[in-house]
Amino acid sequence: MIARSLAASGLLSATLLAASAQEQKPQPSAGGIPDAVPFGQPYGAPIGLDAARRVVAAAEAEAAKRGWPMNIALVDTHGDLVHFSRMDGSQLVSVEVSQRKARTAARWRRETRVFFNSYASGSAYYGTLDPELAASPGGFPLVIDGKIVGAIGCSGGTGDQDTVVCQAGIAALM
């Protein structure tokens, strides 16, 4: 009798455990299911040195005009440095930050402000994928004929100042 009772109790416990395991709690969205991959812009041939120099020079001229000492990095499609400018008076920590912004924009194929906004909304998800990620405004992919050829990253001011300087560089690419 006791054995039967224990067996029935064990069977009931196993049934309850299986039922509770099948009850799935809703999970947060992981980006949904769009028709196309977001930020799926294709890569093109990497930017050459002459074009990189033009972009950096334009960004540097904008920063100088405004009195904002900046570090300006330009990378190829892989995130490797092609050209760099460290303006007199720029903060030294921004040397690496500008390069990380450019690498992040090139490798992730999106403006770094996307990551800033994600962190600001409370999600640290991207940081679990790439500890080198720069989640700060001021990094942009460079696009020619619909293809990413590299990226620019600026650092030394506020995120919005960095953005203005990057955009001046991007305008020189067109």
OpenMM code with the backbone's topology and positions (N, CA, C; nanometers):
from openmm import Vec3, app, unit

residues = "MET ILE ALA ARG SER LEU ALA ALA SER GLY LEU LEU SER ALA THR LEU LEU ALA ALA SER ALA GLN GLU GLN LYS PRO GLN PRO SER ALA GLY GLY ILE PRO ASP ALA VAL PRO PHE GLY GLN PRO TYR GLY ALA PRO ILE GLY LEU ASP ALA ALA ARG ARG VAL VAL ALA ALA ALA GLU ALA GLU ALA ALA LYS ARG GLY TRP PRO MET ASN ILE ALA LEU VAL ASP THR HIS GLY ASP LEU VAL HIS PHE SER ARG MET ASP GLY SER GLN LEU VAL SER VAL GLU VAL SER GLN ARG LYS ALA ARG THR ALA ALA ARG TRP ARG ARG GLU THR ARG VAL PHE PHE ASN SER TYR ALA SER GLY SER ALA TYR TYR GLY THR LEU ASP PRO GLU LEU ALA ALA SER PRO GLY GLY PHE PRO LEU VAL ILE ASP GLY LYS ILE VAL GLY ALA ILE GLY CYS SER GLY GLY THR GLY ASP GLN ASP THR VAL VAL CYS GLN ALA GLY ILE ALA ALA LEU MET".split()
positions = [
    Vec3(0.0821, -0.1192, 0.0000),
    Vec3(0.0000, 0.0000, 0.0000),
    Vec3(0.0865, 0.1255, 0.0000),
    Vec3(0.1898, 0.1259, 0.0849),
    Vec3(0.2782, 0.2417, 0.0905),
    Vec3(0.3521, 0.2562, -0.0422),
    Vec3(0.3948, 0.1446, -0.0999),
    Vec3(0.4665, 0.1479, -0.2275),
    Vec3(0.3767, 0.2060, -0.3361),
    Vec3(0.2469, 0.1630, -0.3350),
    Vec3(0.1521, 0.2140, -0.4338),
    Vec3(0.1320, 0.3643, -0.4158),
    Vec3(0.1222, 0.4075, -0.2935),
    Vec3(0.1041, 0.5488, -0.2622),
    Vec3(0.2238, 0.6309, -0.3088),
    Vec3(0.3444, 0.5795, -0.2827),
    Vec3(0.4651, 0.6489, -0.3256),
    Vec3(0.4745, 0.6539, -0.4781),
    Vec3(0.4388, 0.5471, -0.5438),
    Vec3(0.4429, 0.5428, -0.6903),
    Vec3(0.3433, 0.6429, -0.7478),
    Vec3(0.2237, 0.6480, -0.6904),
    Vec3(0.1222, 0.7420, -0.7378),
    Vec3(0.1669, 0.8859, -0.7140),
    Vec3(0.2271, 0.9086, -0.5978),
    Vec3(0.2763, 1.0413, -0.5650),
    Vec3(0.3876, 1.0820, -0.6613),
    Vec3(0.4775, 0.9895, -0.6912),
    Vec3(0.5866, 1.0162, -0.7854),
    Vec3(0.5338, 1.0446, -0.9249),
    Vec3(0.4326, 0.9699, -0.9659),
    Vec3(0.3722, 0.9894, -1.0977),
    Vec3(0.3051, 1.1256, -1.1045),
    Vec3(0.2356, 1.1621, -0.9988),
    Vec3(0.1697, 1.2933, -0.9932),
    Vec3(0.2739, 1.4050, -0.9977),
    Vec3(0.3832, 1.3923, -0.9246),
    Vec3(0.4896, 1.4935, -0.9254),
    Vec3(0.5502, 1.5064, -1.0637),
    Vec3(0.5781, 1.3943, -1.1296),
    Vec3(0.6371, 1.3968, -1.2641),
    Vec3(0.5420, 1.4625, -1.3621),
    Vec3(0.4128, 1.4350, -1.3493),
    Vec3(0.3132, 1.4955, -1.4384),
    Vec3(0.3068, 1.6463, -1.4178),
    Vec3(0.3076, 1.6899, -1.2909),
    Vec3(0.3040, 1.8334, -1.2617),
    Vec3(0.4298, 1.9035, -1.3122),
    Vec3(0.5463, 1.8412, -1.2949),
    Vec3(0.6710, 1.8993, -1.3432),
    Vec3(0.6693, 1.9123, -1.4957),
    Vec3(0.6217, 1.8096, -1.5644),
    Vec3(0.6163, 1.8141, -1.7104),
    Vec3(0.5201, 1.9229, -1.7570),
    Vec3(0.4087, 1.9370, -1.6895),
    Vec3(0.3109, 2.0400, -1.7270),
    Vec3(0.3677, 2.1789, -1.7045),
    Vec3(0.4365, 2.1978, -1.5917),
    Vec3(0.4913, 2.3317, -1.5659),
    Vec3(0.6068, 2.3633, -1.6605),
    Vec3(0.6822, 2.2619, -1.7019),
    Vec3(0.7917, 2.2841, -1.7961),
    Vec3(0.7379, 2.3254, -1.9325),
    Vec3(0.6188, 2.2760, -1.9669),
    Vec3(0.5596, 2.3104, -2.0965),
    Vec3(0.5010, 2.4506, -2.0973),
    Vec3(0.4683, 2.5039, -1.9798),
    Vec3(0.4152, 2.6393, -1.9721),
    Vec3(0.5299, 2.7373, -1.9919),
    Vec3(0.5392, 2.7957, -2.1097),
    Vec3(0.6463, 2.8893, -2.1413),
    Vec3(0.6021, 3.0306, -2.1069),
    Vec3(0.6861, 3.0991, -2.0349),
    Vec3(0.6598, 3.2394, -2.0077),
    Vec3(0.7002, 3.3188, -2.1308),
    Vec3(0.6281, 3.4255, -2.1625),
    Vec3(0.6658, 3.5058, -2.2794),
    Vec3(0.8060, 3.5641, -2.2615),
    Vec3(0.8836, 3.5590, -2.3676),
    Vec3(1.0199, 3.6115, -2.3674),
    Vec3(1.0209, 3.7458, -2.4397),
    Vec3(1.1123, 3.8348, -2.4007),
    Vec3(1.1208, 3.9626, -2.4721),
    Vec3(1.1634, 3.9399, -2.6170),
    Vec3(1.1220, 4.0269, -2.7034),
    Vec3(1.1572, 4.0176, -2.8443),
    Vec3(1.3080, 4.0309, -2.8624),
    Vec3(1.3606, 3.9569, -2.9562),
    Vec3(1.5018, 3.9665, -2.9914),
    Vec3(1.5142, 4.0318, -3.1286),
    Vec3(1.4362, 4.1362, -3.1498),
    Vec3(1.4430, 4.2088, -3.2761),
    Vec3(1.3288, 4.1774, -3.3706),
    Vec3(1.2436, 4.0850, -3.3326),
    Vec3(1.1301, 4.0522, -3.4189),
    Vec3(1.1731, 3.9744, -3.5425),
    Vec3(1.0826, 3.9657, -3.6377),
    Vec3(1.1088, 3.8914, -3.7604),
    Vec3(1.0767, 3.9806, -3.8799),
    Vec3(1.1643, 4.0774, -3.9091),
    Vec3(1.1417, 4.1643, -4.0249),
    Vec3(1.1667, 4.0875, -4.1549),
    Vec3(1.1194, 4.1421, -4.2654),
    Vec3(1.1389, 4.0779, -4.3956),
    Vec3(1.2857, 4.0712, -4.4351),
    Vec3(1.3620, 4.1728, -4.4002),
    Vec3(1.5042, 4.1767, -4.4342),
    Vec3(1.5856, 4.1952, -4.3065),
    Vec3(1.7113, 4.1585, -4.3128),
    Vec3(1.8002, 4.1760, -4.1982),
    Vec3(1.8262, 4.3259, -4.1792),
    Vec3(1.8008, 4.3789, -4.0605),
    Vec3(1.8314, 4.5204, -4.0373),
    Vec3(1.9823, 4.5435, -4.0497),
    Vec3(2.0178, 4.6578, -4.0965),
    Vec3(2.1583, 4.6944, -4.1112),
    Vec3(2.2324, 4.5941, -4.1999),
    Vec3(2.1638, 4.5472, -4.3030),
    Vec3(2.2216, 4.4471, -4.3919),
    Vec3(2.2882, 4.5059, -4.5148),
    Vec3(2.3242, 4.6329, -4.5083),
    Vec3(2.3889, 4.6977, -4.6218),
    Vec3(2.5178, 4.6225, -4.6566),
    Vec3(2.5401, 4.5946, -4.7852),
    Vec3(2.6595, 4.5163, -4.8213),
    Vec3(2.7885, 4.5974, -4.8105),
    Vec3(2.8967, 4.5251, -4.7980),
    Vec3(3.0287, 4.5869, -4.7991),
    Vec3(3.0761, 4.5993, -4.9435),
    Vec3(3.1517, 4.7048, -4.9686),
    Vec3(3.2156, 4.7229, -5.0981),
    Vec3(3.3654, 4.7140, -5.0809),
    Vec3(3.4369, 4.7560, -5.1837),
    Vec3(3.5832, 4.7604, -5.1753),
    Vec3(3.6222, 4.8627, -5.0686),
    Vec3(3.7229, 4.8335, -4.9890),
    Vec3(3.7632, 4.9269, -4.8825),
    Vec3(3.8071, 5.0627, -4.9373),
    Vec3(3.7815, 5.1652, -4.8600),
    Vec3(3.8183, 5.3024, -4.8965),
    Vec3(3.9704, 5.3131, -4.9146),
    Vec3(4.0110, 5.3931, -5.0129),
    Vec3(4.1536, 5.4151, -5.0368),
    Vec3(4.2065, 5.5302, -4.9528),
    Vec3(4.3378, 5.5428, -4.9494),
    Vec3(4.4030, 5.6432, -4.8669),
    Vec3(4.3686, 5.7853, -4.9100),
    Vec3(4.3638, 5.8139, -5.0409),
    Vec3(4.3333, 5.9501, -5.0862),
    Vec3(4.1942, 5.9940, -5.0404),
    Vec3(4.0943, 5.9063, -5.0568),
    Vec3(3.9587, 5.9394, -5.0122),
    Vec3(3.9544, 5.9527, -4.8601),
    Vec3(4.0270, 5.8667, -4.7907),
    Vec3(4.0316, 5.8723, -4.6438),
    Vec3(4.0902, 6.0050, -4.5978),
    Vec3(4.1951, 6.0489, -4.6638),
    Vec3(4.2561, 6.1776, -4.6281),
    Vec3(4.1580, 6.2931, -4.6487),
    Vec3(4.0815, 6.2899, -4.7581),
    Vec3(3.9819, 6.3942, -4.7852),
    Vec3(3.8767, 6.3997, -4.6751),
    Vec3(3.8268, 6.2844, -4.6367),
    Vec3(3.7226, 6.2763, -4.5340),
    Vec3(3.7755, 6.3287, -4.3999),
    Vec3(3.8916, 6.2828, -4.3600),
    Vec3(3.9499, 6.3246, -4.2324),
    Vec3(3.9807, 6.4741, -4.2350),
    Vec3(4.0335, 6.5245, -4.3466),
    Vec3(4.0653, 6.6679, -4.3569),
    Vec3(3.9397, 6.7532, -4.3425),
    Vec3(3.8301, 6.7095, -4.4033),
    Vec3(3.7042, 6.7851, -4.3928),
    Vec3(3.6513, 6.7830, -4.2493),
    Vec3(3.6607, 6.6684, -4.1848),
    Vec3(3.6165, 6.6580, -4.0456),
    Vec3(3.7036, 6.7458, -3.9562),
    Vec3(3.8333, 6.7412, -3.9788),
    Vec3(3.9258, 6.8213, -3.8991),
    Vec3(3.8999, 6.9712, -3.9190),
    Vec3(3.8718, 7.0127, -4.0428),
    Vec3(3.8430, 7.1541, -4.0708),
    Vec3(3.7175, 7.1994, -3.9964),
    Vec3(3.6158, 7.1150, -3.9913),
    Vec3(3.4926, 7.1487, -3.9191),
    Vec3(3.5204, 7.1621, -3.7694),
    Vec3(3.5960, 7.0686, -3.7154),
    Vec3(3.6295, 7.0734, -3.5725),
    Vec3(3.7106, 7.1988, -3.5411),
    Vec3(3.8083, 7.2321, -3.6255),
    Vec3(3.8920, 7.3507, -3.6037),
    Vec3(3.8086, 7.4785, -3.6118),
    Vec3(3.7179, 7.4843, -3.7090),
    Vec3(3.6311, 7.6011, -3.7253),
    Vec3(3.5491, 7.6267, -3.5987),
    Vec3(3.5082, 7.5208, -3.5335),
    Vec3(3.4241, 7.5327, -3.4139),
    Vec3(3.5059, 7.5389, -3.2846),
    Vec3(3.6361, 7.5195, -3.2950),
    Vec3(3.7202, 7.5215, -3.1756),
    Vec3(3.7066, 7.3961, -3.0908),
    Vec3(3.6777, 7.2837, -3.1557),
    Vec3(3.6610, 7.1564, -3.0856),
    Vec3(3.7795, 7.0655, -3.1170),
    Vec3(3.8765, 7.0528, -3.0294),
    Vec3(3.9883, 6.9613, -3.0569),
    Vec3(3.9385, 6.8165, -3.0555),
    Vec3(3.9625, 6.7466, -3.1642),
    Vec3(3.9083, 6.6112, -3.1821),
    Vec3(4.0160, 6.5122, -3.2206),
    Vec3(3.9828, 6.3874, -3.2018),
    Vec3(4.0547, 6.2742, -3.2583),
    Vec3(3.9620, 6.2164, -3.3637),
    Vec3(4.0148, 6.1964, -3.4826),
    Vec3(3.9327, 6.1539, -3.5960),
    Vec3(3.9970, 6.0296, -3.6566),
    Vec3(3.9230, 5.9205, -3.6568),
    Vec3(3.9735, 5.7939, -3.7092),
    Vec3(3.8912, 5.7513, -3.8296),
    Vec3(3.9581, 5.6983, -3.9285),
    Vec3(3.8895, 5.6427, -4.0440),
    Vec3(3.9424, 5.5016, -4.0659),
    Vec3(3.8500, 5.4059, -4.0740),
    Vec3(3.8863, 5.2648, -4.0878),
    Vec3(3.8291, 5.2081, -4.2167),
    Vec3(3.8825, 5.0921, -4.2573),
    Vec3(3.8297, 5.0226, -4.3749),
    Vec3(3.7118, 4.9348, -4.3340),
    Vec3(3.6656, 4.8513, -4.4247),
    Vec3(3.5472, 4.7679, -4.3988),
    Vec3(3.5693, 4.6668, -4.2869),
    Vec3(3.6934, 4.6311, -4.2607),
    Vec3(3.7248, 4.5362, -4.1533),
    Vec3(3.7412, 4.6046, -4.0183),
    Vec3(3.7467, 4.7376, -4.0207),
    Vec3(3.7677, 4.8114, -3.8964),
    Vec3(3.9136, 4.8425, -3.8709),
    Vec3(3.9991, 4.8199, -3.9703),
    Vec3(4.1413, 4.8502, -3.9546),
    Vec3(4.1681, 4.9952, -3.9939),
    Vec3(4.2538, 5.0607, -3.9189),
    Vec3(4.2830, 5.2018, -3.9367),
    Vec3(4.3443, 5.2302, -4.0740),
    Vec3(4.2883, 5.3307, -4.1438),
    Vec3(4.3412, 5.3770, -4.2719),
    Vec3(4.4069, 5.5131, -4.2547),
    Vec3(4.3405, 5.6018, -4.1797),
    Vec3(4.3944, 5.7364, -4.1591),
    Vec3(4.3448, 5.7889, -4.0252),
    Vec3(4.4271, 5.8738, -3.9611),
    Vec3(4.3940, 5.9218, -3.8279),
    Vec3(4.4486, 6.0626, -3.8089),
    Vec3(4.3749, 6.1440, -3.7338),
    Vec3(4.4212, 6.2780, -3.6973),
    Vec3(4.3948, 6.3020, -3.5495),
    Vec3(4.4985, 6.3449, -3.4802),
    Vec3(4.4830, 6.3871, -3.3411),
    Vec3(4.5138, 6.5358, -3.3369),
    Vec3(4.4101, 6.6154, -3.3180),
    Vec3(4.4269, 6.7599, -3.3165),
    Vec3(4.4936, 6.8038, -3.1868),
    Vec3(4.5717, 6.9121, -3.1965),
    Vec3(4.6358, 6.9675, -3.0776),
    Vec3(4.5296, 6.9991, -2.9724),
    Vec3(4.5563, 6.9604, -2.8505),
    Vec3(4.4660, 6.9894, -2.7399),
    Vec3(4.3552, 6.8870, -2.7198),
    Vec3(4.3478, 6.7847, -2.8050),
    Vec3(4.2419, 6.6846, -2.7872),
    Vec3(4.2755, 6.5941, -2.6697),
    Vec3(4.1733, 6.5411, -2.6068),
    Vec3(4.1980, 6.4563, -2.4902),
    Vec3(4.2537, 6.3210, -2.5353),
    Vec3(4.3496, 6.2725, -2.4613),
    Vec3(4.4240, 6.1537, -2.5021),
    Vec3(4.3394, 6.0264, -2.5014),
    Vec3(4.2471, 6.0145, -2.4095),
    Vec3(4.1638, 5.8946, -2.4059),
    Vec3(4.0811, 5.8820, -2.5337),
    Vec3(4.0544, 5.9942, -2.5984),
    Vec3(3.9721, 5.9921, -2.7190),
    Vec3(4.0433, 5.9357, -2.8409),
    Vec3(4.1733, 5.9168, -2.8331),
    Vec3(4.2448, 5.8509, -2.9429),
    Vec3(4.1838, 5.7132, -2.9651),
    Vec3(4.1816, 5.6338, -2.8601),
    Vec3(4.1271, 5.4977, -2.8699),
    Vec3(3.9760, 5.5003, -2.8902),
    Vec3(3.9073, 5.5916, -2.8254),
    Vec3(3.7610, 5.5971, -2.8379),
    Vec3(3.7209, 5.6247, -2.9826),
    Vec3(3.7879, 5.7176, -3.0498),
    Vec3(3.7534, 5.7478, -3.1895),
    Vec3(3.7739, 5.6251, -3.2777),
    Vec3(3.8790, 5.5508, -3.2520),
    Vec3(3.9049, 5.4305, -3.3316),
    Vec3(3.8022, 5.3218, -3.3026),
    Vec3(3.7622, 5.3081, -3.1765),
    Vec3(3.6582, 5.2092, -3.1418),
    Vec3(3.5249, 5.2460, -3.2039),
    Vec3(3.4929, 5.3758, -3.2065),
    Vec3(3.3680, 5.4187, -3.2707),
    Vec3(3.3698, 5.3829, -3.4189),
    Vec3(3.4810, 5.4115, -3.4857),
    Vec3(3.4913, 5.3809, -3.6281),
    Vec3(3.4829, 5.2299, -3.6516),
    Vec3(3.5554, 5.1513, -3.5725),
    Vec3(3.5508, 5.0048, -3.5872),
    Vec3(3.4109, 4.9508, -3.5640),
    Vec3(3.3449, 5.0018, -3.4612),
    Vec3(3.2087, 4.9562, -3.4320),
    Vec3(3.1160, 4.9856, -3.5495),
    Vec3(3.1227, 5.1072, -3.6035),
    Vec3(3.0356, 5.1449, -3.7150),
    Vec3(3.0629, 5.0595, -3.8380),
    Vec3(3.1891, 5.0289, -3.8662),
    Vec3(3.2231, 4.9477, -3.9834),
    Vec3(3.1799, 4.8030, -3.9650),
    Vec3(3.2134, 4.7450, -3.8531),
    Vec3(3.1864, 4.6022, -3.8324),
    Vec3(3.0390, 4.5713, -3.8116),
    Vec3(2.9694, 4.6626, -3.7452),
    Vec3(2.8278, 4.6403, -3.7173),
    Vec3(2.7373, 4.7041, -3.8232),
    Vec3(2.7951, 4.7768, -3.9158),
    Vec3(2.7235, 4.8374, -4.0286),
    Vec3(2.6114, 4.9320, -3.9841),
    Vec3(2.6392, 5.0091, -3.8825),
    Vec3(2.5388, 5.1049, -3.8341),
    Vec3(2.6058, 5.2164, -3.7551),
    Vec3(2.5331, 5.3246, -3.7439),
    Vec3(2.5787, 5.4386, -3.6636),
    Vec3(2.5890, 5.3947, -3.5180),
    Vec3(2.6905, 5.4409, -3.4487),
    Vec3(2.7100, 5.3996, -3.3096),
    Vec3(2.6032, 5.4538, -3.2154),
    Vec3(2.5294, 5.5534, -3.2583),
    Vec3(2.4195, 5.6065, -3.1759),
    Vec3(2.3146, 5.4980, -3.1487),
    Vec3(2.3024, 5.4008, -3.2373),
    Vec3(2.2085, 5.2894, -3.2180),
    Vec3(2.2400, 5.2171, -3.0873),
    Vec3(2.3675, 5.1961, -3.0608),
    Vec3(2.4077, 5.1276, -2.9380),
    Vec3(2.3893, 5.2168, -2.8160),
    Vec3(2.4191, 5.3449, -2.8321),
    Vec3(2.3960, 5.4422, -2.7257),
    Vec3(2.2487, 5.4395, -2.6847),
    Vec3(2.1594, 5.4439, -2.7831),
    Vec3(2.0152, 5.4420, -2.7547),
    Vec3(1.9729, 5.3117, -2.6880),
    Vec3(2.0321, 5.2012, -2.7294),
    Vec3(1.9998, 5.0722, -2.6688),
    Vec3(2.0377, 5.0703, -2.5210),
    Vec3(2.1580, 5.1165, -2.4906),
    Vec3(2.2017, 5.1223, -2.3507),
    Vec3(2.1161, 5.2215, -2.2720),
    Vec3(2.0838, 5.3354, -2.3325),
    Vec3(2.0033, 5.4370, -2.2633),
    Vec3(1.8648, 5.3844, -2.2280),
    Vec3(1.8146, 5.2897, -2.3085),
    Vec3(1.6825, 5.2334, -2.2794),
    Vec3(1.6895, 5.1174, -2.1807),
    Vec3(1.8118, 5.0855, -2.1342),
    Vec3(1.8254, 4.9834, -2.0303),
    Vec3(1.8734, 4.8485, -2.0807),
    Vec3(1.8994, 4.8337, -2.2094),
    Vec3(1.9433, 4.7056, -2.2624),
    Vec3(2.0946, 4.7043, -2.2807),
    Vec3(2.1596, 4.6071, -2.2192),
    Vec3(2.3048, 4.5917, -2.2335),
    Vec3(2.3374, 4.4737, -2.3243),
    Vec3(2.2406, 4.4293, -2.4017),
    Vec3(2.2541, 4.3099, -2.4857),
    Vec3(2.3773, 4.3136, -2.5761),
    Vec3(2.3969, 4.4231, -2.6488),
    Vec3(2.5078, 4.4290, -2.7442),
    Vec3(2.6432, 4.4133, -2.6761),
    Vec3(2.6557, 4.4646, -2.5572),
    Vec3(2.7808, 4.4527, -2.4841),
    Vec3(2.8172, 4.3094, -2.4515),
    Vec3(2.7187, 4.2211, -2.4492),
    Vec3(2.7479, 4.0798, -2.4252),
    Vec3(2.8060, 4.0142, -2.5498),
    Vec3(2.7903, 4.0781, -2.6647),
    Vec3(2.8393, 4.0217, -2.7902),
    Vec3(2.9773, 4.0732, -2.8287),
    Vec3(3.0089, 4.1946, -2.7873),
    Vec3(3.1349, 4.2559, -2.8283),
    Vec3(3.1832, 4.3516, -2.7196),
    Vec3(3.2798, 4.3099, -2.6402),
    Vec3(3.3277, 4.3973, -2.5325),
    Vec3(3.4026, 4.5208, -2.5839),
    Vec3(3.4397, 4.5243, -2.7110),
    Vec3(3.5106, 4.6389, -2.7698),
    Vec3(3.4144, 4.7411, -2.8298),
    Vec3(3.2862, 4.7125, -2.8246),
    Vec3(3.1842, 4.7978, -2.8850),
    Vec3(3.1846, 4.9383, -2.8249),
    Vec3(3.1673, 5.0381, -2.9105),
    Vec3(3.1580, 5.1772, -2.8645),
    Vec3(3.0121, 5.2203, -2.8724),
    Vec3(2.9488, 5.2313, -2.7582),
    Vec3(2.8078, 5.2706, -2.7520),
    Vec3(2.7975, 5.4191, -2.7232),
    Vec3(2.8490, 5.4982, -2.8152),
    Vec3(2.8527, 5.6431, -2.7988),
    Vec3(2.8347, 5.7075, -2.9352),
    Vec3(2.7576, 5.8138, -2.9460),
    Vec3(2.7418, 5.8803, -3.0756),
    Vec3(2.8765, 5.9286, -3.1288),
    Vec3(2.8886, 5.9274, -3.2620),
    Vec3(3.0102, 5.9778, -3.3242),
    Vec3(3.0839, 5.8745, -3.4065),
    Vec3(3.0159, 5.7693, -3.4492),
    Vec3(3.0731, 5.6697, -3.5391),
    Vec3(2.9734, 5.6408, -3.6502),
    Vec3(3.0193, 5.6467, -3.7764),
    Vec3(2.9294, 5.6301, -3.8909),
    Vec3(2.9935, 5.5439, -3.9992),
    Vec3(2.9153, 5.4534, -4.0582),
    Vec3(2.9648, 5.3848, -4.1774),
    Vec3(2.9791, 5.4853, -4.2918),
    Vec3(3.0748, 5.4617, -4.3788),
    Vec3(3.0917, 5.5414, -4.4992),
    Vec3(3.0379, 5.4591, -4.6158),
    Vec3(2.9481, 5.5193, -4.6933),
    Vec3(2.8772, 5.4457, -4.7983),
    Vec3(2.9013, 5.5124, -4.9332),
    Vec3(2.9414, 5.4317, -5.0302),
    Vec3(2.9548, 5.4762, -5.1682),
    Vec3(2.8784, 5.3771, -5.2552),
    Vec3(2.7912, 5.4285, -5.3409),
    Vec3(2.7101, 5.3445, -5.4306),
    Vec3(2.6368, 5.2338, -5.3554),
    Vec3(2.5839, 5.2674, -5.2380),
    Vec3(2.5050, 5.1718, -5.1608),
    Vec3(2.5855, 5.0667, -5.0866),
    Vec3(2.7173, 5.0793, -5.0862),
    Vec3(2.8014, 4.9799, -5.0184),
    Vec3(2.8909, 5.0470, -4.9149),
    Vec3(2.9094, 4.9792, -4.8040),
    Vec3(2.9945, 5.0311, -4.6973),
    Vec3(3.1401, 5.0112, -4.7382),
    Vec3(3.2161, 5.1214, -4.7361),
    Vec3(3.3572, 5.1176, -4.7757),
    Vec3(3.4500, 5.1411, -4.6568),
    Vec3(3.3934, 5.1739, -4.5423),
    Vec3(3.4710, 5.2024, -4.4228),
    Vec3(3.3831, 5.2731, -4.3227),
    Vec3(3.4461, 5.3420, -4.2281),
    Vec3(3.3699, 5.4161, -4.1276),
    Vec3(3.4581, 5.5242, -4.0676),
    Vec3(3.3909, 5.6259, -4.0143),
    Vec3(3.4595, 5.7357, -3.9464),
    Vec3(3.4140, 5.7387, -3.8013),
    Vec3(3.5069, 5.7694, -3.7126),
    Vec3(3.4757, 5.7859, -3.5710),
    Vec3(3.5439, 5.9101, -3.5188),
    Vec3(3.4698, 5.9926, -3.4476),
    Vec3(3.5240, 6.1160, -3.3894),
    Vec3(3.4985, 6.1144, -3.2395),
    Vec3(3.5969, 6.1651, -3.1647),
    Vec3(3.5827, 6.1700, -3.0204),
    Vec3(3.6637, 6.2864, -2.9653),
    Vec3(3.6084, 6.3475, -2.8628),
    Vec3(3.6752, 6.4589, -2.7977),
    Vec3(3.5770, 6.5610, -2.7449),
    Vec3(3.4567, 6.5584, -2.7977),
    Vec3(3.3528, 6.6503, -2.7521),
    Vec3(3.2362, 6.5711, -2.6960),
    Vec3(3.1195, 6.6327, -2.6953),
    Vec3(2.9990, 6.5579, -2.6598),
    Vec3(2.9668, 6.4649, -2.7763),
    Vec3(2.8778, 6.3721, -2.7549),
    Vec3(2.8377, 6.2836, -2.8637),
    Vec3(2.7821, 6.3610, -2.9818),
    Vec3(2.7079, 6.4680, -2.9542),
    Vec3(2.6513, 6.5478, -3.0634),
    Vec3(2.7588, 6.6285, -3.1357),
    Vec3(2.8589, 6.6787, -3.0632),
    Vec3(2.9704, 6.7472, -3.1295),
    Vec3(3.0488, 6.6485, -3.2170),
    Vec3(3.0738, 6.5307, -3.1636),
    Vec3(3.1432, 6.4275, -3.2406),
    Vec3(3.0664, 6.3956, -3.3692),
    Vec3(2.9349, 6.3900, -3.3583),
    Vec3(2.8497, 6.3610, -3.4738),
    Vec3(2.8619, 6.4690, -3.5803),
    Vec3(2.8580, 6.5948, -3.5397),
    Vec3(2.8689, 6.7064, -3.6346),
    Vec3(3.0006, 6.6978, -3.7115),
    Vec3(3.1079, 6.6678, -3.6425),
    Vec3(3.2394, 6.6586, -3.7073),
    Vec3(3.2432, 6.5402, -3.8037),
    Vec3(3.1878, 6.4269, -3.7645),
    Vec3(3.1810, 6.3105, -3.8547),
    Vec3(3.1018, 6.3440, -3.9794),
    Vec3(2.9877, 6.4106, -3.9627),
    Vec3(2.9025, 6.4419, -4.0768),
    Vec3(2.9723, 6.5338, -4.1760),
    Vec3(3.0559, 6.6248, -4.1275),
    Vec3(3.1343, 6.7092, -4.2183),
    Vec3(3.2303, 6.6247, -4.3002),
    Vec3(3.2891, 6.5248, -4.2392),
    Vec3(3.3769, 6.4337, -4.3118),
    Vec3(3.3013, 6.3530, -4.4144),
    Vec3(3.1855, 6.3026, -4.3762),
    Vec3(3.1034, 6.2231, -4.4671),
    Vec3(3.0645, 6.3041, -4.5894),
    Vec3(3.0315, 6.4318, -4.5695),
    Vec3(2.9922, 6.5192, -4.6806),
    Vec3(3.1042, 6.5290, -4.7839),
    Vec3(3.2297, 6.5209, -4.7415),
    Vec3(3.3437, 6.5292, -4.8334),
    Vec3(3.3586, 6.4020, -4.9179),
    Vec3(3.2964, 6.2954, -4.8742),
    Vec3(3.3028, 6.1680, -4.9473),
    Vec3(3.2128, 6.1706, -5.0696),
    Vec3(3.1060, 6.2481, -5.0586),
    Vec3(3.0058, 6.2490, -5.1666),
    Vec3(3.0544, 6.3148, -5.2897),
] * unit.nanometer
topology = app.Topology()
chain = topology.addChain("A")
for resn in residues:
    res = topology.addResidue(resn, chain)
    for name in ("N", "CA", "C"):
        topology.addAtom(name, app.Element.getBySymbol(name[0]), res)
